[in-house]
Amino acid sequence: MNNCVYLIGCRAVGKSSIGLELAKRIGYDFLDTDTLIVAKKKSSVATIVKEEGWQGFRKLENEVLSELRFRQHCVVATGGGAILHRKIWQELKKLGQVVWLTAELAILCDRLRMDRNSESLRPSLTGKDICQELAEVLVKRNPLYRELADIVVDTGLLTVAEAVHCIEKQIRES
């Protein structure tokens, strides 16, 4: 098993829930970059974005990703836009495997609509309807996710346990 496992993908693909369960299964620490940012700033993501804009949030995100270079034996759930920090990913890829969690747009929209905390936890990037925004973001980010990924898992129709099993199997085979 590699040193760390980095989960990438857009919001609502299950990075946090799958990452937590995967970490338990393989005996690694679980880290969530958004949680680390909130702890570092002592403020919610929504407040950070409101006060500092997405540029300020991305700066903090880059700092947190950079600090991950010194962590070992961890599963890391990254924010949906973490892949925008391309330079740091060159280093992180050397330290572990990158798993792209993906799902169909309709499934992601359903998940976001059912999540009452979605707006407070995941502020809008554009101010548009969440599904319209997500579709536009995915057009830009999917090529970046694809380029970075060592493993791809479609979580759309999988339970957390099934997704974890699939990831674990592919990590062991690589």
C-alpha positions in Angstrom: 0.0 0.0 0.0 1.3 3.5 -0.9 2.1 6.1 1.7 -1.1 8.2 1.2 -4.3 8.1 -0.7 -5.6 11.4 -2.1 -9.3 11.5 -3.1 -10.2 14.0 -5.7 -13.5 14.9 -7.5 -16.3 17.4 -7.4 -18.6 18.1 -4.6 -21.1 15.4 -3.6 -19.1 12.4 -5.0 -18.5 11.1 -1.5 -14.9 12.0 -0.8 -15.4 12.6 2.9 -17.6 9.6 3.7 -15.7 7.2 1.5 -12.3 8.6 2.7 -13.2 8.2 6.4 -14.3 4.6 5.9 -11.3 3.8 3.7 -8.9 5.2 6.3 -10.5 3.0 9.0 -10.3 -0.1 6.7 -6.6 0.3 6.0 -5.5 1.7 9.3 -4.6 5.2 8.1 -5.3 8.7 9.4 -8.2 10.5 7.7 -7.8 14.2 6.8 -10.2 16.5 5.0 -8.6 19.6 3.4 -11.7 21.7 4.0 -11.7 20.7 7.7 -8.0 21.6 7.9 -8.7 25.0 6.3 -11.5 25.7 8.7 -9.3 24.7 11.7 -6.4 26.8 10.4 -8.6 29.9 9.9 -11.0 29.3 12.8 -13.8 30.1 10.4 -16.3 28.3 8.2 -15.6 27.8 4.4 -18.6 30.0 3.7 -17.3 32.8 5.9 -13.8 32.5 4.5 -15.2 32.8 0.9 -17.5 35.7 2.0 -14.6 37.6 3.6 -11.7 36.7 1.4 -13.3 35.5 -1.8 -12.5 32.3 -3.6 -9.0 33.6 -4.2 -8.3 33.8 -0.5 -9.8 30.4 0.1 -7.6 28.9 -2.7 -4.5 30.4 -1.1 -5.4 28.6 2.2 -6.1 25.4 0.3 -2.7 25.6 -1.4 -1.1 26.0 2.0 -2.9 23.0 3.4 -2.1 20.9 0.4 1.6 21.9 0.7 1.6 20.8 4.4 0.3 17.3 3.4 3.7 16.6 1.9 4.9 15.9 5.4 2.1 13.5 6.3 2.4 9.7 6.1 -0.2 6.9 6.1 -3.2 9.0 5.5 -6.3 9.2 3.4 -7.0 12.7 2.3 -10.4 14.0 1.0 -9.7 17.1 -1.0 -12.0 20.0 -1.9 -13.4 19.9 -5.4 -11.2 22.7 -6.6 -8.0 21.3 -5.0 -6.9 20.0 -8.4 -6.4 23.6 -9.5 -3.1 23.7 -7.5 -1.3 21.8 -10.2 2.3 22.4 -8.9 1.8 20.8 -5.5 0.1 17.8 -7.1 3.4 16.9 -8.8 4.9 16.4 -5.4 1.8 14.7 -3.8 1.6 12.1 -6.6 5.1 11.0 -5.7 3.9 10.3 -2.1 0.8 8.3 -2.8 -2.0 7.4 -5.2 -4.7 9.8 -6.5 -8.2 8.4 -6.7 -10.8 10.3 -8.7 -14.3 9.7 -7.4 -16.9 10.6 -10.0 -20.6 10.3 -10.6 -23.2 11.3 -13.2 -24.3 14.9 -13.0 -28.0 14.0 -12.3 -26.9 11.9 -9.3 -24.7 14.7 -8.0 -27.5 17.2 -8.4 -29.9 14.9 -6.5 -27.3 14.5 -3.7 -26.8 18.2 -3.4 -30.5 18.9 -3.4 -31.1 16.4 -0.6 -28.2 17.8 1.5 -29.7 20.6 3.7 -26.2 21.7 4.7 -24.9 21.9 1.1 -25.1 25.7 0.7 -23.5 26.5 4.0 -20.8 24.0 3.6 -20.2 24.4 -0.1 -20.6 28.0 -1.2 -21.5 28.7 -4.8 -18.6 29.5 -7.1 -20.8 31.4 -9.6 -24.1 32.3 -7.9 -26.0 30.2 -10.5 -28.3 27.2 -9.9 -26.3 24.4 -8.3 -26.8 22.0 -11.2 -26.0 24.5 -13.8 -22.9 25.6 -11.9 -21.8 22.0 -11.4 -22.2 21.2 -15.1 -20.0 24.2 -16.0 -17.4 23.4 -13.4 -17.2 19.8 -14.5 -16.5 20.7 -18.1 -13.4 22.6 -16.9 -12.3 20.3 -14.1 -12.9 16.8 -15.5 -9.9 16.9 -17.8 -7.8 17.9 -14.7 -9.2 15.1 -12.6 -8.6 12.6 -15.4 -5.0 13.8 -15.9 -4.2 13.6 -12.2 -5.9 10.3 -11.4 -4.2 7.0 -10.9 -7.5 5.3 -10.2 -11.1 6.2 -11.2 -14.1 5.0 -9.3 -17.7 5.9 -10.2 -19.5 6.3 -6.9 -22.9 7.1 -8.5 -24.5 3.7 -7.8 -22.2 2.4 -5.1 -22.7 2.4 -1.4 -19.8 3.7 0.7 -18.7 0.2 1.6 -18.8 -0.9 -2.1 -16.8 2.2 -3.1 -14.2 1.5 -0.4 -13.9 -2.1 -1.5 -13.4 -1.0 -5.1 -10.7 1.5 -4.2 -8.9 -0.9 -1.8 -8.8 -3.6 -4.5 -7.4 -1.2 -7.2 -4.8 0.2 -4.8 -3.6 -3.3 -4.0 -3.5 -4.3 -7.7 -1.4 -1.3 -8.7 
